[in-house]
């Protein structure tokens, strides 16, 4: 049986998860209507979210948020919620009893904080430390999972890719849904791996400058051997990370780094 396409799709997730951007992209790809709860709150209150927090406090803001959330349960289109929508029991009940389909946009804390720092306009971001954010993350994560019909991994994916995955859910057979979600996780891991490799190559550039300054050889054979030995020791209990895999991956990484350094140093 195919999963029924919902009339109302509600996106939940931690602040900075990309709910608004992804919601707008789903609406664009699917030719649907879109509404952002925070924008609706600002329209009704005639104040920005930071101004609301200052003038009415978080409790006052949450009350308006609950009223707006309840009013949008029959909205025909995509609804992006605020990250703190799960803070009130009233909201959890609204979402649990809703006829809408709820999607949890799940990322990791590192990518979320980086996105929030770029935006820089979140009231809670200005008040809380990284430790506070971690605690808040741990408190909210099970609540998002409790109310969500589906969870979509977002790390390393563009809004366009996330939107396409969500739309694809509703052309999927129910029996294949678990497989689709597992593949979504694998895709997220693959993107993280290549993002880390990209950062590694950026460090290689800095290393090449250092080697040029001090006249050092490009290839540091002893260091490379030691690194492989340490990795094999770290993963000796793993059934999946074998010595052969470590050798193959390290060969690719080191040969790419050596080629980059030689090109940079014109050797």
N, C-alpha and C positions, 0 to 999 in steps of 0.2 A: 504494500500500500504506500502511495506517495504521501509525503508530509504536506499537509494543507497549508497553502499560502495565507498568511494572516492579513486581516484588514488593518490591524494596528500592531506595529513593531516598536518595542521599547528597548532602548539601549541603556544598560547600566554598567558601572565600572568605576574604578578609583579616579579621582581628579587627574586630568592630564592623560587619560587613557585614549583620547581621540574620539569620544562619543559624538561630539558636534560635527567634526570633520568627516567621520565615517558615515554619520547619519545623512549629511548633505550629499555625500557621494552615492549612497544607496538610493536616495531620492532622485539623483541625476540619472543614474544608470537604469533605474526601474520606473522612471517617470511618475514618481509619487510625490505627495506633499510632505513637508518636513517642518517640525517645530522643535525649538530648543526651550526647555523649561526655564532655564536661567534667564533667557531673553524675555520670556513671557512674564516672569516675576518682575523684571526691570520695567517692562511696559506697564504692568498693573500698578506697581509701587511708585513709578516715575522717579526711580533712583537706581543707580548702578549697584551691583552686588556689594562692592566694598563699602559704598555709602550706607547700604541697608545694614550691613554688619555693624557699622559704627553707630548708626542712629537707633536701631532696634535690637541689636545683639543677635547672636546666633539663633536664640529661641524664637525671636520675632520673624527672622528669615525663614526658619523651618516651618512655621505655621503657614506662611504664604505658600511655601513650596508644596505643602500637603494639599492645600486647596487647589492649586494649579494641577498637581498630579491627578487628583480625583476627577477634575474636569476634562482631562485628556484621555480618559480610558476608552472612549469611543471615537477618538480622532482617527480618521482614515488616512494613515500614512506612517511616517517615522517620527518617533519621539525620543529626543536625547535628554536624559536626566542629569542632574548634578551628582557629583561623587558622593555627597553626604545624604542622598535620598534614603539610604537604609538606616539612618540614625534614629528615625522615629518608628515606633511600633505600628503607628497608624499607617505609615507608608508601606511597611512590609505587608500588612494585611491587605491594603489596596492592590498591591502587585501580585500577591499570592492568589487573590480571588479574581483577578482581572481576566477577561477573555482575550487580552492581548498576548502576543508572544514576546517573551523577555529574553534578550540576548546579553550575556555578560562578556564584555570586552576585557580579556585577561592579559595583562602584561607582566613585567617585573618591575621592582621598585627602582632599580637603577635607571632604566630608560624613562620611567615616569618622572622621576625627580629632574632628570636632564631636560625633559620637555617643559616642565613647570618653570625651571630656572630661565629658560628662553622666553616664556610668556611673561613671567614676572608680575602678574596682576591678580594673584590668588590671595585672599585674606588669610587663610590658614597657613599658606606658605611663609608669610611674613611673621607669623606668630610661633611656628613650631620648628624644633630642631630635627635633624635627620632621624635621631632616635625616636622622637615623637611620631614622625611619619611612619616609621617601621611598626610601631605599636598600633597606630591607626590602621595601617595596612592589614595587620594580623586580625584586628577586630572586625574590619569590614569584609574581608575576603569570604569568610563562611556565610555571611549574610547575602552577598551577591549570588553565591552558589545556590543558596537555599531558594531564592525567588526566580532563578533563571531557568528557562526551558532548554537553552543551549549555551555553551561556552565556546568562544572563539579566541584562539591565541593571536596576539597582535605583535609580539616582539619581532623586530626586523622586517615587518611588512608595511607596505605603503597603504594609505587609506583606500586606494583603488583596489588593491588586492584583497583587503579585509572585506570591503563592500561586496566584491565579486563572490567571495566565499560565503558570505551570509545569504546573498541571493540564491546561490547554488544549493543551499540547504533545502530550499523549497521546490527543488526539482529532483530531490533525492528520495529513494526508497527508504522506508523506515529501517529495514534490515541493514542498509549500508551506512546508516548515520554514524554509528560508532567508528567505523573504518574511516569515514570522512573526517571526523574530529581528530582521530589519531594522526592522520596524514597532515592535518593542519598544524599539529604540534611538531611533527617532523620538519615541515617547511619552516617553521619558526626557528627551530634549532639550526637548520642549515644556514639560514640567513645570519644568525648570531655568529656561527663559525666563520663565515666569510667577512663579517664586519670586524671580528677580532683579527683575522689575517690582514685585513687592510690596515688596522692600527699597528700591527706588528711591522708591516712594511714601512710605515711612517717612522717608526723607531729606527729601522734599518738605515733610513736616510740620515738621521742624527748620528748614528754610529759611524757611518761613512765619513761624515765631516770630522769626527774625532780621530779616526784612523789617518785621514789626510793630514791633520794638524800635527800628529805625532809620528808620522811615517810608519804606521803599523801595517802588517800584511793583511790582505783581505780575508784569507782563510785562517781561522784559529782552530786547528784540528783537535788539539787536546780538549778545548772547551766543548767542541761539538760532540766528541766521544763521551765526555763526562755528562753532558745533558741527556744523551740517549740512555746512559747507564742509570741515571737518576729516575728518568721516566719509567724505565722497565721495572725498577725497584718499587716505585709508587703504585704501579698497576699490576704487580705480580700476582695478586689475588683475583684479578678480574678475568672472567671467562670471555669477555668481549674485546678488551684491549690487549691484543697479543704483542709479543716482541716484534713479530713480522710487520704488524700494522704500524707500530711506532717507528720502525726503520723506514718504511715506505713513506709515511707522512713527513718525517723529519728530513728525508732526502729531498722531497718536493719543496719544503719550506726553506731549507738551507741553500739548495741550488738556486731558488728564486732570489733569495737574499744576496747570494754571491754575485749573481748576474746583475742585480740592481746596483750593488756597491761598485762593481767593476765598471759599469757604464757611467756611474756618477764620478768615479775617480779616474776615468779614462785609462784603464789598465788593460 
